[in-house]
Amino acid sequence: MMTGLRARAIGWAAGAMALAACSSALAQDLVQKGAYLVRAGGCVACHTAKDGAPLAGGHALKTPFGTFYSPNITPDPETGIGEWSDDDFVRALHEGVAPDGARYFPVFPYTSYTKMSREDALAIKAYLFSLEPVSQVRREHDVGFPFSWRFLQRGWRLLNFDEGRFEPDPAREASWNRGAYLVEALAHCSECHTPRNVMGGLDGDMYLAGTPDGPEGQLAPNITPHETGIGDWSRNDLVTLMKTAMLPDFDSVQGTMEEAIEDGLKYLSDEDLAAIADYIMSVRPIENEVRAAR
């Protein structure tokens, strides 16, 4: 009898150990996936101040409406997101709403992140929560009246925000849909490369057609396949840019695009970069020769 009980106990213990090992492996896989998606989402560049701790916030973003400072997204319970639940995190990305109910300013690209899947959002959270917490109090935005009034975001959202997840096009190949998802949701390319209206909302009729008033007041070029954009580029030209920051004429990009590449895009797989290139090359060509303001 004792021998049988001992054998069963050993079996239960072995099963529990195997289950724990399996759970640990799954958790590690989720963290690794999240680390990749953080790069794809451009989180590092936006949430890291110059000479600051990675992802601890404080990065300044100058806009026509004022200067905004990114928050701490390390798992510090006091100054970061350490007390956030899964639903808190997903709601921030999908709806642009903080755990306390405050509406985020659209400088946080929730207007694109809303297309992200819940699965990917939670993988990002798993990675962020695996990091060392950094205590760094959020710096207040330097935004004047009336743009500093958060309650006005309710009206802005009615006019400029469509909440909802990415829907694959069944008529397109899986690689094209992957590229569309990366561009529209994670990499949020339109947030920089699409002109904005007087309220700061994206002009959908000029999708990816560039603007002289991009982030930090920098020019964001037309990246549609028109001759005023990247119409004479090959797919390989675009992939090379995303991997090396090198343009087809052997010049290199600077400013916020360089940051987007160095802190994010260059870490993506060749397959994902090719998918992004295929999607961008397929969007509607728009004539818009973007020139720097004189």
Disulfide bonds with the S-S distance in Angstrom:
none
